[in-house]
């Protein structure tokens, strides 16, 4: 099944994807920025279940570190799996910020841009030489690109840009049979942006056709499908995984 990289794999959707991918027989390299203990816990849970995983530090906002990260990745692939290529890349790392347009600072804008659009662009560029023929790229976007939600304009705008970038990746990488798709979660019970209050969760559930908010595994199952043979003829698509949020 090959080896995949998942950015932001120490928590939430990234951690769930790492575990499910390992259960499917994929080798997993997950990255973390400031939560090494959480990343180690994910690796331990994968190994305890018979899988193989490694955690590497990476700040997706620091594009200057990507060349060194790629070199570390090459060594990790060779040491732990005896291979020199990747079969999948999941651009998942991110964070939330709630702030109305009128009070967003330039620093906040730049921070969100660096993590949610610039980072995935240049990390994919840096790792492209390591992606095998018929590899799969999955970019995590957001249902806020479809449903305008006051207070998350910069975040949603950059996720919208990532949606467009996904289609260009599919177009330009097609000669190598590399697929690129986006997964667009709705409201998910994670700690992104501080998590959901009970009141807000009830509101979101009432606006969702299936009557609840999502769990990380709901999204992770779709990501793993796109990484596997089941998704081999899905390309240049954005799949919203939101239970029917504001249809």
Backbone torsions as a table, in degrees:
resi	resn	phi	psi	omega
1	UNK	NA	-12.3	176.5
2	UNK	84.6	-174.2	-176.7
3	UNK	-121.2	137.0	-178.8
4	UNK	-121.8	157.9	172.2
5	UNK	-112.5	132.4	175.4
6	UNK	-123.0	114.8	176.8
7	UNK	-79.8	147.4	-178.1
8	UNK	63.1	46.1	-174.4
9	UNK	-94.3	11.9	-176.1
10	UNK	-90.0	-10.1	-176.5
11	UNK	-154.9	168.8	170.5
12	UNK	54.3	-136.4	-177.4
13	UNK	-61.6	-38.9	179.9
14	UNK	-61.5	-44.1	179.8
15	UNK	-66.7	-42.1	178.2
16	UNK	-62.8	-40.5	178.5
17	UNK	-63.6	-42.0	179.0
18	UNK	-58.7	-45.5	-178.1
19	UNK	-67.1	-45.3	-178.2
20	UNK	-67.9	-38.2	177.9
21	UNK	-63.2	-42.0	178.6
22	UNK	-64.0	-37.8	177.1
23	UNK	-62.3	-29.5	178.6
24	UNK	-83.6	2.2	176.4
25	UNK	95.8	7.2	178.5
26	UNK	-84.1	141.4	168.1
27	UNK	-75.8	141.1	-172.8
28	UNK	-124.5	125.4	168.4
29	UNK	-112.5	111.9	-179.3
30	UNK	-108.0	144.7	-179.9
31	UNK	-109.0	156.4	176.9
32	UNK	-141.0	160.9	175.8
33	UNK	-111.1	-62.3	-175.6
34	UNK	-124.9	19.1	-179.9
35	UNK	-130.1	64.7	-177.6
36	UNK	-62.9	-34.5	-179.2
37	UNK	-66.5	-42.2	178.8
38	UNK	-64.2	-40.6	178.3
39	UNK	-62.8	-41.9	179.0
40	UNK	-63.1	-35.7	178.0
41	UNK	-64.9	-39.4	178.6
42	UNK	-64.7	-45.7	178.2
43	UNK	-59.2	-44.1	-178.4
44	UNK	-62.5	-42.4	-179.3
45	UNK	-65.6	-35.3	177.4
46	UNK	-67.4	-45.5	-179.6
47	UNK	-65.3	-38.6	178.9
48	UNK	-62.9	-27.2	179.7
49	UNK	-91.3	5.4	176.5
50	UNK	95.3	6.1	179.0
51	UNK	-94.9	-176.8	-179.3
52	UNK	-132.2	128.1	-177.6
53	UNK	-150.3	154.8	176.8
54	UNK	-137.8	141.2	176.2
55	UNK	-107.9	132.2	177.4
56	UNK	-125.5	144.9	178.7
57	UNK	-78.9	137.0	177.3
58	UNK	-158.2	129.8	171.2
59	UNK	-102.5	107.5	-174.7
60	UNK	-69.4	-12.1	175.9
61	UNK	-82.8	-13.1	-176.7
62	UNK	-101.4	83.6	-176.7
63	UNK	-63.9	-25.3	178.8
64	UNK	-66.0	-15.3	-179.2
65	UNK	-92.6	-3.9	-170.4
66	UNK	-69.2	-34.5	179.2
67	UNK	-64.1	-43.4	178.3
68	UNK	-66.6	-38.0	178.0
69	UNK	-62.8	-41.7	178.8
70	UNK	-61.4	-41.5	178.8
71	UNK	-62.8	-42.4	177.2
72	UNK	-63.0	-39.6	179.7
73	UNK	-62.4	-42.4	178.6
74	UNK	-59.1	-46.0	178.9
75	UNK	-63.4	-38.9	179.9
76	UNK	-66.5	-43.3	178.4
77	UNK	-59.6	-44.4	-178.1
78	UNK	-68.7	-43.8	-175.8
79	UNK	-68.4	-44.7	-171.6
80	UNK	-94.6	-26.2	-176.4
81	UNK	-126.0	-10.4	-179.4
82	UNK	66.3	31.4	179.5
83	UNK	-128.7	169.6	-179.2
84	UNK	-126.9	16.7	-178.6
85	UNK	-144.4	163.6	178.6
86	UNK	-109.5	148.4	174.3
87	UNK	-104.8	-6.2	179.7
88	UNK	-160.7	149.9	175.4
89	UNK	-137.0	124.3	177.7
90	UNK	-114.2	109.4	177.2
91	UNK	-85.7	90.9	-171.8
92	UNK	-114.2	-26.6	-172.0
93	UNK	-56.4	138.8	178.9
94	UNK	-179.0	175.3	176.0
95	UNK	-150.8	160.2	-178.8
96	UNK	-106.7	157.8	176.9
97	UNK	-149.3	125.6	177.9
98	UNK	-104.4	113.4	-178.7
99	UNK	-161.6	125.9	178.6
100	UNK	-61.5	154.2	-179.9
101	UNK	-49.6	-41.6	-173.1
102	UNK	-66.8	-17.5	-177.4
103	UNK	-120.4	6.9	176.6
104	UNK	-67.3	130.2	178.3
105	UNK	-89.2	161.9	178.2
106	UNK	-64.0	-36.0	179.0
107	UNK	-64.8	-40.7	177.4
108	UNK	-64.9	-43.1	177.9
109	UNK	-58.6	-49.7	-178.2
110	UNK	-63.7	-38.9	179.6
111	UNK	-62.1	-45.4	178.3
112	UNK	-65.8	-39.7	178.3
113	UNK	-61.6	-45.5	-177.1
114	UNK	-61.3	-39.1	-175.3
115	UNK	-83.6	-39.2	-169.4
116	UNK	-96.2	-16.9	180.0
117	UNK	-132.1	-54.9	-179.4
118	UNK	-62.2	-45.4	-178.8
119	UNK	-59.0	-54.8	178.1
120	UNK	-58.2	-36.4	179.6
121	UNK	-60.1	-54.3	-173.2
122	UNK	-80.7	-25.4	174.2
123	UNK	-68.8	-42.7	176.6
124	UNK	-60.8	-42.4	177.3
125	UNK	-59.0	-44.9	-177.6
126	UNK	-66.8	-35.5	-175.9
127	UNK	-92.7	-5.9	-178.1
128	UNK	-53.9	-41.0	178.7
129	UNK	-62.6	-20.1	-179.3
130	UNK	-91.3	-12.0	-178.0
131	UNK	-77.5	127.9	-178.8
132	UNK	-74.0	162.1	169.9
133	UNK	-54.5	137.4	179.1
134	UNK	69.2	20.3	174.2
135	UNK	-70.1	168.7	-178.1
136	UNK	-127.8	130.9	173.6
137	UNK	-108.4	131.9	175.9
138	UNK	-125.7	121.0	178.1
139	UNK	-104.7	133.7	179.0
140	UNK	-89.8	118.5	177.8
141	UNK	-111.1	-136.2	-175.0
142	UNK	-165.9	145.0	174.9
143	UNK	-66.0	-13.4	176.3
144	UNK	-68.7	-10.2	173.6
145	UNK	-76.5	-20.7	178.4
146	UNK	-99.5	-41.2	-178.4
147	UNK	-110.1	111.5	-178.6
148	UNK	-65.9	124.9	-179.1
149	UNK	-121.7	114.0	-176.4
150	UNK	-55.9	133.6	175.7
151	UNK	103.9	-6.9	-178.2
152	UNK	-126.6	29.4	-173.5
153	UNK	-57.4	-50.9	-179.3
154	UNK	-62.2	-45.1	178.7
155	UNK	-56.1	-50.1	-178.1
156	UNK	-65.2	-38.9	-179.6
157	UNK	-62.5	-41.7	-179.1
158	UNK	-74.1	-32.5	173.8
159	UNK	-66.6	-35.7	174.7
160	UNK	-63.3	-40.3	175.3
161	UNK	-61.5	-36.3	178.7
162	UNK	-68.8	-33.7	173.3
163	UNK	-57.4	-48.2	179.9
164	UNK	-64.7	-44.5	179.6
165	UNK	-58.5	-36.1	179.1
166	UNK	-57.9	-44.0	-179.9
167	UNK	-65.9	-36.9	177.8
168	UNK	-68.8	-36.3	174.9
169	UNK	-60.1	-46.0	-179.7
170	UNK	-60.7	-40.6	-179.4
171	UNK	-66.2	-48.9	-172.5
172	UNK	-80.2	-24.9	-178.8
173	UNK	-96.1	0.9	-174.8
174	UNK	-61.7	-31.1	-179.6
175	UNK	-61.0	-27.4	176.7
176	UNK	-95.1	9.3	179.9
177	UNK	60.3	28.2	174.8
178	UNK	-87.7	126.1	179.2
179	UNK	-92.5	150.5	175.5
180	UNK	-138.4	124.9	178.6
181	UNK	-137.2	161.0	175.8
182	UNK	-117.4	145.9	172.8
183	UNK	-115.7	128.4	-172.3
184	UNK	-115.6	93.4	-179.0
185	UNK	-72.2	150.0	167.5
186	UNK	-89.4	-144.8	178.4
187	UNK	-70.3	120.1	-177.6
188	UNK	-124.3	140.5	-179.8
189	UNK	-78.3	84.6	173.7
190	UNK	-132.4	-178.0	178.1
191	UNK	-94.9	12.8	177.3
192	UNK	-60.2	127.2	179.0
193	UNK	69.4	18.5	178.6
194	UNK	97.2	0.0	178.6
195	UNK	84.1	-178.3	-177.3
196	UNK	-107.3	131.8	171.1
197	UNK	-73.9	160.8	179.7
198	UNK	-60.0	-40.9	-178.6
199	UNK	-65.3	-44.4	-179.0
200	UNK	-68.6	-37.9	178.1
201	UNK	-62.3	-41.5	178.6
202	UNK	-62.9	-38.6	178.1
203	UNK	-63.9	-47.3	-179.2
204	UNK	-63.3	-40.1	178.6
205	UNK	-62.7	-37.5	-179.9
206	UNK	-69.3	-20.6	179.6
207	UNK	-95.5	4.3	-176.7
208	UNK	-112.8	131.2	-174.1
209	UNK	-57.6	-36.3	-178.4
210	UNK	-85.6	1.3	167.6
211	UNK	78.1	18.4	177.1
212	UNK	-154.2	167.1	169.1
213	UNK	-86.5	164.3	-176.8
214	UNK	-83.1	163.3	172.8
215	UNK	-109.2	155.1	178.9
216	UNK	-51.6	-38.3	-179.8
217	UNK	-64.2	-29.2	178.2
218	UNK	-59.3	-39.4	-179.8
219	UNK	-81.4	-41.2	-177.3
220	UNK	-59.3	-36.7	-179.9
221	UNK	-61.5	-37.6	179.7
222	UNK	-71.4	-40.8	178.1
223	UNK	-60.1	-47.0	-178.6
224	UNK	-64.4	-36.8	175.3
225	UNK	-59.1	-43.7	-179.4
226	UNK	-67.9	-26.2	177.7
227	UNK	-79.6	-16.6	-172.0
228	UNK	-104.1	-179.7	180.0
229	UNK	-63.8	-25.9	179.3
230	UNK	-61.4	-25.7	-179.7
231	UNK	-101.8	17.7	-170.2
232	UNK	-65.2	-20.1	-179.7
233	UNK	-113.5	19.9	174.2
234	UNK	-106.0	123.0	-175.3
235	UNK	-152.1	143.2	175.9
236	UNK	63.0	30.2	-177.5
237	UNK	-114.7	154.0	168.0
238	UNK	-113.1	118.0	-179.0
239	UNK	-103.4	113.1	177.1
240	UNK	-79.9	128.9	-179.6
241	UNK	-119.2	86.6	-168.5
242	UNK	-142.4	7.0	176.8
243	UNK	68.4	14.5	-176.9
244	UNK	85.5	53.0	-178.0
245	UNK	-81.6	121.2	179.8
246	UNK	44.7	68.3	-179.8
247	UNK	-71.0	NA	NA
